[in-house]
Amino acid sequence: MKNMKQYWLGLVCSAALFASSSLNAADTKTYQVTGPVLEVTPTAITVKKGNDNWEIARNSKTKITGDLKVGAKVTIYYTMVAAEVEVKEAKAKK
């Protein structure tokens, strides 16, 4: 009986942990850019949006559907992730 209670407690805790991690992933805001591809490299895709060139980084986990090549019209979905944060000390008030 004691083992069964431990089993169920572990199962409930695991489910709660999984649910909370899924909610954190849903909080990440996604963005998109659409336009013709100007350049494709192993680490980036450059897209023309209006008068601006947008360079979006990519890696081996980037999912690509279709034939990605220069001139193709694409929609890229991306998120913004902080790479580094530097905290500055507040200046003393006079």
N, C-alpha and C positions, 0 to 999 in steps of 0.2 A: 504494500500500500504506500509506503514511504517513497519507494522508487517511482511509482506512478505519479505522485504529487510533484516530485522533482522533474520528471519528464514534462509534465504539463506546464510547470512554471518556466522551464527552459524554453519550451515552445512559444509561450505567450511573450516572454522577453525577446526572443528572436524576432517574432512577428512585429512587435513594437519598434524594435531597432530598425528593421527593414522599412517599415512605414515611415519612420521619421527621416531616414536617409533619402527616401523617394521624394518626400516633401521638400527637402533642401534642394534637390535637383530641379524641381519644378519652379523654384523661386528665381532661377537664373533667367534673365531676360535675353531673348534672342532678337537679332536684327537681320535684315536682308538687303542685298544690293543686286540690281538687275542691270545687265548691259552686255555689250559685245566684249569678248576677251581680246585684250591687246597683247598679253604675254603670258606664257605658262612656263614655270620652272619647277623643279622638284620641291621647292620650299614656299612658293607663292604663286598666286594667280592675280593678274592685273586686269581690271575691268574698267571700261569707260562709262561713267555715269554723268550725263550732262557734259559740262566742260572739264570735269575733274577725272583724274585717274585714281582708282582705288586699288591699293595693293593689299590683298588678304593673304595672310600666312596660311600654310597648309602643312600637314605631316602625313605619316603613313596611315593614320587612323581616319583621315578625311575620306568620307564616302563620296564617290563620283559616279553618277548615273549618266551614261551616254558617252559620246566621243568628245572629250575636252581638248579643244584646239583653238588656235588663234582665229578670230572671226566668228566663232560660235556665240550665240546669245545664251547667257546663263543667268540663273538666279542663285546667289550664294547666301546661305544661312550661316550666321556666325554669332558668337558671344564675345563680350569684352571681359578679359581676365587680367587682373593686376599681375605684372611680372615682378615688381619690386615696389616697396613702400618705404619711403624715408620720412621719418617724423622730425620736424624742426622744433627746437625749443622756443617757447613763447618769449618775446622780448620783455624785459622788466619795465613796468610802468614808471614814469617819472613823477 
